[in-house]
Amino acid sequence: MSNQRGGSGDEEDPGGRSRQDRLDDRDLAGSSGDYAVTLVDRSSAHLDGAAAHAAVAPQVLDITDAVQLQAALAGHYALLSAAPYPLTRGIAETAAACGVHYLDLTEDVASTRRVKELAAGATTAFIPQCGLAPGFVSIVAADLARRFERLQSVRMRVGALPQFPSNALNYNLTWSTDGVINEYCEPCEAIVEGVRRSVPALEELEEFSLDGVTYEAFNTSGGLGTLCESLHGKVGNLNSASVICAGARPAGRWRVAGGRPGAAGGHRPRRLPRQPLRRHLSSNPGVMQKAARHRQNG
């Protein structure tokens, strides 16, 4: 949470610490000097170092306890949630009850629908999906699309591609592991031949080369944000895919269950083996040390 210095008391509250918000608090407090941030997390270990910044006040708090969170939000202007997606609904509902502005970084489609419901009757702003994808890339795509009367195809491709891969999937995990797994499991929104549809994750595999390196891209959930809604009727085909190093796609390594057709032309969520995937997304210390030495020498 943060107060705007010399102003009306703007407050930003990263609702719980995923990997992203370890930068958020310093960005809010240090880039402009306009905010005083209250950074909350249930783990005091995760808050270590936050107190080093004069504008950041760490607070140990269980954000799943609505009563505790309401008390922490008293006098605050806005809440920024960088918590894992399963906590999004509860945090947004508490923000609505407290009458504070709400922002989040979630990719989860179902949680975002709940945030939109809360926004419909709110007197404060509700701004979900403010990360990279959805978020920044959605803004870029919308800006490009508005320059045309009608578009045949908009294809968004995003990937966290590390210079020095340190896990089995060669993926740079800078955010919630559960969020990545969620993107790989849940149905994906798309526009196909002018019709809004739900398509299965990990499908529509494509391969391309960039600077001599081969990559793969495949459907993942949540990356479009609200573009299916805002571009419906203007674009023939719209989709979002995650880019990863060739050969690292999870479906290529483990048997994937589900993905069968569901109601109204949709697809049932896939089921990936979460624990193996979580282990493969974890960094390998030996690889990280080797990468660090390479950077020092290079």
C-alpha positions in Angstrom: 0.0 0.0 0.0 1.3 3.5 -0.7 0.6 7.0 0.3 1.1 9.8 -2.3 3.5 12.2 -0.6 2.1 15.7 -0.2 -1.2 14.7 -1.7 -4.4 13.0 -0.8 -2.9 9.8 0.4 -2.5 7.5 -2.7 -2.0 3.9 -1.5 -0.8 0.9 -3.5 -0.9 -2.5 -1.8 0.7 -5.5 -3.4 -1.7 -8.0 -1.9 0.9 -10.8 -1.6 4.3 -11.5 -2.9 4.7 -13.4 -6.1 8.0 -12.9 -7.9 6.9 -9.8 -9.8 6.1 -7.5 -6.8 9.7 -7.7 -5.5 10.3 -5.1 -8.1 6.9 -3.4 -7.9 7.4 -1.9 -4.4 10.7 -0.3 -5.4 9.4 0.9 -8.7 6.4 2.6 -7.0 8.4 4.1 -4.2 11.7 4.9 -5.9 11.0 5.9 -9.5 8.9 9.0 -8.7 9.1 9.6 -5.0 5.3 10.2 -5.0 4.3 7.0 -3.2 4.8 5.4 0.2 4.2 1.7 -0.2 2.9 -0.7 2.4 4.1 -4.1 1.3 2.2 -7.0 2.7 3.0 -10.7 2.8 2.3 -13.7 5.1 6.1 -14.5 5.2 8.5 -12.2 7.0 11.3 -13.7 5.0 9.8 -12.5 1.8 9.7 -9.0 3.2 13.4 -8.9 4.1 15.1 -6.0 2.4 11.9 -4.0 1.8 12.6 -1.9 4.9 15.8 -0.7 3.3 13.7 1.8 1.2 12.4 4.7 3.3 9.2 4.8 1.3 8.4 1.0 1.8 6.7 -0.2 5.0 6.6 -4.0 5.2 3.8 -5.7 7.0 3.3 -9.4 7.8 -0.3 -10.2 6.9 -2.4 -13.2 5.9 -4.2 -11.8 2.9 -6.6 -14.7 2.8 -8.1 -13.3 6.0 -10.6 -10.7 4.7 -10.8 -9.0 8.1 -7.1 -8.6 8.4 -6.9 -7.2 4.9 -9.7 -4.8 5.4 -7.9 -3.4 8.5 -4.7 -3.1 6.5 -6.5 -1.2 3.7 -7.9 1.5 6.1 -6.9 4.9 4.8 -5.4 3.6 1.6 -6.1 4.9 -1.8 -5.5 1.8 -4.0 -4.5 -1.9 -3.9 -2.1 -3.5 -6.3 -2.3 -7.3 -6.1 0.7 -9.3 -7.2 -0.6 -12.4 -5.5 -1.0 -15.8 -7.2 -4.2 -16.1 -9.2 -6.2 -18.3 -6.8 -6.3 -15.3 -4.3 -7.4 -12.7 -6.8 -11.2 -13.0 -6.2 -11.0 -12.6 -2.5 -8.6 -9.6 -2.7 -10.7 -7.8 -5.3 -13.8 -8.4 -3.2 -12.1 -6.9 -0.2 -11.0 -3.9 -2.2 -14.6 -3.4 -3.3 -15.9 -3.6 0.2 -13.3 -1.0 1.4 -13.9 1.4 -1.5 -10.3 1.5 -2.7 -9.0 1.4 -6.3 -7.9 -2.1 -7.4 -5.2 -3.3 -9.9 -3.8 -6.7 -10.5 -1.3 -8.6 -12.6 -3.4 -11.8 -13.1 -3.6 -13.9 -16.2 -6.6 -15.9 -15.0 -9.7 -15.5 -17.1 -12.2 -16.6 -14.5 -10.8 -14.3 -11.8 -10.9 -11.4 -14.2 -14.6 -12.0 -15.0 -15.3 -11.7 -11.3 -13.3 -8.4 -11.1 -15.4 -7.1 -14.0 -18.6 -8.0 -12.1 -17.3 -6.0 -9.1 -16.4 -3.1 -11.3 -20.0 -2.9 -12.6 -21.3 -1.6 -9.4 -18.2 0.1 -8.0 -17.5 3.8 -7.5 -13.7 3.1 -7.7 -11.6 1.9 -10.5 -11.0 -1.8 -11.1 -8.0 -2.4 -13.5 -7.1 -6.1 -13.8 -4.5 -7.8 -16.0 -1.8 -5.0 -15.8 1.2 -7.3 -16.4 3.1 -8.1 -19.6 0.6 -10.5 -21.2 -2.1 -9.7 -20.5 -1.3 -6.1 -20.1 1.4 -4.3 -22.0 1.1 -6.5 -25.2 -2.6 -6.0 -25.2 -2.1 -2.2 -25.2 0.3 -2.5 -28.0 -2.0 -4.7 -30.1 -5.0 -2.5 -29.5 -3.0 0.6 -30.5 -1.9 -1.0 -33.7 -5.4 -2.4 -34.5 -7.1 1.0 -34.1 -5.2 2.3 -37.1 -7.1 -0.1 -39.4 -10.8 -0.2 -40.3 -10.7 -4.0 -40.3 -8.0 -6.6 -39.8 -7.7 -10.1 -41.2 -5.5 -11.4 -38.4 -3.9 -10.3 -35.1 -1.4 -12.8 -33.7 0.3 -12.0 -30.4 3.4 -14.0 -29.5 5.1 -13.5 -26.1 7.8 -15.4 -24.3 10.1 -15.1 -21.3 13.3 -16.2 -23.1 16.3 -16.2 -20.8 19.8 -15.5 -22.2 21.1 -18.2 -19.7 18.4 -20.9 -19.3 18.4 -22.4 -15.8 15.5 -24.9 -15.8 14.4 -27.9 -17.8 11.9 -25.9 -19.8 14.4 -23.1 -20.7 11.9 -20.6 -19.4 12.6 -17.4 -17.4 10.2 -17.7 -14.5 9.8 -14.2 -13.1 6.3 -14.7 -11.7 4.1 -17.2 -10.0 4.8 -20.8 -10.9 1.1 -21.6 -10.4 0.3 -18.8 -12.9 2.4 -20.4 -15.6 0.8 -23.8 -15.0 -2.6 -22.1 -15.1 -1.8 -20.7 -18.5 -0.9 -24.2 -19.7 -4.1 -25.8 -18.4 -7.1 -23.5 -18.9 -9.0 -22.9 -22.1 -7.9 -20.0 -24.2 -10.1 -17.2 -25.6 -9.7 -16.5 -29.4 -11.5 -15.2 -32.4 -11.6 -17.7 -35.2 -13.1 -16.7 -38.6 -14.9 -13.8 -36.9 -16.4 -15.9 -34.1 -15.4 -15.8 -30.4 -14.3 -19.2 -29.3 -12.6 -21.2 -26.6 -9.6 -23.2 -27.8 -7.4 -25.7 -25.9 -4.1 -24.7 -24.4 -0.9 -26.1 -25.7 -2.4 -26.7 -29.2 -1.8 -25.0 -32.6 1.9 -25.5 -32.3 4.0 -23.4 -34.6 7.8 -23.1 -35.1 9.9 -20.2 -36.2 13.5 -19.1 -36.1 14.9 -15.8 -34.8 18.6 -14.9 -35.0 19.4 -18.5 -35.8 17.6 -19.9 -32.8 14.5 -22.1 -33.2 11.5 -21.4 -31.0 8.0 -22.9 -30.6 4.7 -21.1 -29.9 1.5 -22.6 -28.7 -1.9 -21.6 -27.3 -1.9 -20.4 -23.6 -4.7 -19.0 -21.6 -5.2 -15.4 -20.6 -2.8 -13.5 -22.8 -5.4 -11.6 -24.8 -6.8 -9.7 -21.9 -10.1 -8.1 -23.1 -9.1 -7.9 -26.8 -11.6 -10.6 -27.8 -14.3 -8.3 -26.5 -12.9 -5.0 -27.9 -11.9 -6.4 -31.3 -14.9 -8.6 -32.0 -16.4 -7.6 -35.3 -13.2 -5.9 -36.4 -10.7 -8.8 -36.8 -11.2 -12.1 -38.5 -8.7 -14.1 -36.4 -7.2 -13.2 -33.0 -5.1 -15.4 -30.8 -2.2 -15.3 -28.3 0.6 -17.8 -27.9 3.5 -18.3 -25.6 7.0 -18.6 -27.1 9.4 -21.1 -25.7 12.6 -22.8 -26.8 12.1 -25.6 -29.3 11.4 -29.0 -27.8 10.5 -27.7 -24.3 6.7 -27.7 -24.7 5.1 -29.4 -21.6 2.7 -31.5 -23.7 5.8 -32.9 -25.5 7.2 -34.2 -22.2 4.2 -35.5 -20.3 0.9 -37.1 -21.1 -1.8 -34.4 -21.1 -5.3 -35.4 -20.0 -8.5 -33.5 -20.9 -8.8 -31.0 -23.7 -11.9 -32.7 -25.0 -14.7 -30.6 -26.6 -17.1 -29.1 -24.1 -20.3 -27.2 -24.2 -20.9 -24.4 -26.8 -17.9 -25.4 -28.8 -15.5 -24.9 -25.9 -12.9 -27.2 -24.3 -12.6 -28.7 -20.9 -9.5 -27.7 -19.0 -6.4 -29.9 -19.5 -4.7 -31.5 -16.6 -0.9 -31.3 -16.4 1.1 -33.1 -13.8 1.6 -30.0 -11.7 4.4 -31.2 -9.4 6.7 -32.4 -12.2 6.0 -29.2 -14.1 6.7 -27.1 -11.0 10.1 -29.0 -10.5 11.0 -28.4 -14.2 10.2 -24.7 -13.8 12.5 -24.5 -10.8 16.0 -23.1 -11.4 19.0 -25.4 -11.4 21.6 -23.9 -9.1 24.5 -25.4 -11.1 23.2 -23.8 -14.3 22.6 -20.5 -12.6 26.2 -20.5 -11.2 27.6 -21.3 -14.7 25.5 -18.5 -16.2 26.8 -16.0 -13.6 30.4 -16.9 -14.3 29.7 -16.5 -18.0 28.3 -13.0 -17.4 31.3 -12.1 -15.2 33.7 -13.3 -17.9 31.9 -11.9 -20.8 
